[in-house]
Amino acid sequence: MTRGARVALLALCLVLPVPRPAAAQGARGLPTNEEGQPSRLPPLPSGLSLDLIRAGDSLFHGKGNCFACHGADATGLPNAGSALTMGLNFVPTEWRPIDSLITAGIPDPITRSAIAMPARGGKSDLTREETGEIAAYVWAISQTRGEPWPGGHATHAGMVPPGSTTGTSTARPAAVEERHEAHAQ
């Protein structure tokens, strides 16, 4: 290939749009950012088990009240909690630093939202063991698309935090999508 042909090919590559898969979007049109995640959970780090991940799921969506800010599917909520499903680019992707972050919390100037992340959960009442379990769950959902482990959930989209009239997920549950599509026809 001549130099002129290589330059023309390079220029063409710079001008033509590269087709990319559409980003998964939730009900509010926000990207869920999971499309780049692997579909399998990587090998578990030392000290981490599926039982810890499942216990953390229960706490994340229960006593810890984490889902009230991060969303039922942990895809984040505007002006509240960050998405946790697209990988954790603000802390190392190791399990123990996530535990430290949950234990200490994050002040609002650092969260870049209107609210701080409270230390030790929504009511600041999580035990040391419980923060570790939530850290295990957050590590798992930040490493893979969905919850592909035994006992994991396809979606938590139907969850509603206590005191709220609506859920926190940016994605619609499959049953809602099916009803919406049937109604549209």
Backbone hydrogen bonds, N-H to C=O, Kabsch-Sander energy under -0.5 kcal/mol:
donor,donor_aa,acceptor,acceptor_aa,energy
6,R,2,T,-2.2
7,V,3,R,-2.3
8,A,4,G,-2.3
9,L,5,A,-2.5
10,L,6,R,-2.5
11,A,7,V,-2.6
12,L,8,A,-2.3
13,C,9,L,-2.2
14,L,10,L,-1.8
15,V,11,A,-1.4
16,L,12,L,-2.6
26,G,30,L,-2.4
27,A,170,T,-5.5
28,R,170,T,-0.7
29,G,26,G,-2.0
32,T,24,A,-2.4
33,N,24,A,-0.5
37,Q,34,E,-2.2
48,L,45,P,-2.0
53,I,49,S,-2.0
54,R,50,L,-2.6
55,A,51,D,-2.3
56,G,52,L,-2.4
57,D,53,I,-2.1
58,S,54,R,-2.0
59,L,55,A,-2.1
60,F,56,G,-3.1
61,H,57,D,-2.1
62,G,59,L,-0.9
64,G,59,L,-1.9
65,N,59,L,-0.7
65,N,62,G,-1.6
66,C,60,F,-0.5
67,F,60,F,-1.8
68,A,65,N,-1.2
69,C,66,C,-1.4
70,H,66,C,-2.4
71,G,67,F,-1.5
74,A,71,G,-1.6
76,G,70,H,-3.0
77,L,81,G,-2.1
80,A,77,L,-1.9
81,G,69,C,-2.0
84,L,74,A,-3.0
85,T,74,A,-1.1
87,G,84,L,-0.6
89,N,87,G,-1.1
98,I,94,E,-0.7
98,I,95,W,-0.5
99,D,95,W,-1.5
100,S,96,R,-2.0
101,L,97,P,-2.0
102,I,98,I,-2.3
103,T,99,D,-2.4
104,A,100,S,-2.4
105,G,101,L,-2.6
106,I,117,M,-2.3
110,I,107,P,-1.3
111,T,107,P,-1.4
112,R,108,D,-1.0
113,S,108,D,-0.8
114,A,79,N,-0.6
117,M,106,I,-2.8
120,R,102,I,-2.7
121,G,118,P,-0.9
122,G,64,G,-3.1
124,S,121,G,-1.5
125,D,120,R,-0.6
126,L,120,R,-2.0
131,T,127,T,-2.3
132,G,128,R,-1.6
133,E,129,E,-1.8
134,I,130,E,-2.4
135,A,131,T,-2.3
136,A,132,G,-1.8
137,Y,133,E,-1.9
138,V,134,I,-3.0
139,W,135,A,-2.6
140,A,136,A,-2.2
141,I,137,Y,-2.7
142,S,138,V,-1.6
143,Q,139,W,-0.7
143,Q,140,A,-1.0
144,T,140,A,-0.8
145,R,38,P,-2.9
146,G,144,T,-0.5
152,G,149,W,-2.5
159,M,156,H,-2.4
164,S,161,P,-2.0
168,T,159,M,-0.9
169,S,157,A,-0.5
176,V,173,P,-0.6
177,E,173,P,-2.1
178,E,174,A,-2.6
179,R,175,A,-2.1
180,H,176,V,-2.7
181,E,177,E,-2.8
182,A,178,E,-2.4
183,H,179,R,-2.3
184,A,180,H,-1.9
185,Q,181,E,-0.9
